[in-house]
Amino acid sequence: MTYATLQADVADYLHRGDLTAKMPTFVTLAEAYLFRELQVKDMALSVPGTTTGEYADLPADFGSVSKITTTVGSAEYTLDYKSLDYSPTGVTYPTSYALENNQIRIFGASTGQAYTLYYIPKLEALSSTNPTNWLHDNAYDLYLYATALEGAKYIRDAGEVQTLMPLVASLIDSVRRLSERKGQPLNASLQIKPRR
C-alpha cells in the first residue's frame, strides 16, 4: 500500500469520488495530528556528537529526546533534563541538558565534550516521492481513518465525524501499546536466586 492507495481508500470509505484534489490536504492534516500524538519507540535512533562550548546541533530529523548520555572519566552518565532558566553553579562536568534554539545545551560541558543523543525522529510525511513511512507500514488503519476523519470534517458529515473520532483515538492508543509491548519480553518470570 502506498500514498496513492491511501488516497483511493479514503475516497472509497467516504463514498466520494469528487475529492481527489483535496486528498493531499486531508493526509497532511491527519499527519499533523498523528505526528503530535505519537512518539514511536520503534523508530528510536542514537547519534554520537561533540559540543562546541555547551552547545551541539540537533539532527535534521529530530523529533523528541529519549535520553542523552556522556562519559566522564570512565563512567557513562545519563543527563537530567532541566529548563532553560536552570543556572548551575560550581559544575565542572556535564550534569544536565536543555533544548534551546534547535540545539542541545549540555550544562557544564566544554568544547569537545562527547555525548550520545538517543532520540525519536520525526515521521516523514507521505508524498508521491515518499509513498510510505513507519506509521503507514505498521498502522495503515490509523492512517486511513485519521485521513477519512479530515475528509468527513471537510464535507461536514457530522455523523461520520462522530463515528471516526473515537475510532482514531482508540487506534492511537493501540499503536502506543504496540510500541510499548515491543520493548518487553514475551515470557517474563520472577526468579528466586539463592543467597550467597
Disulfide bonds with the S-S distance in Angstrom:
none
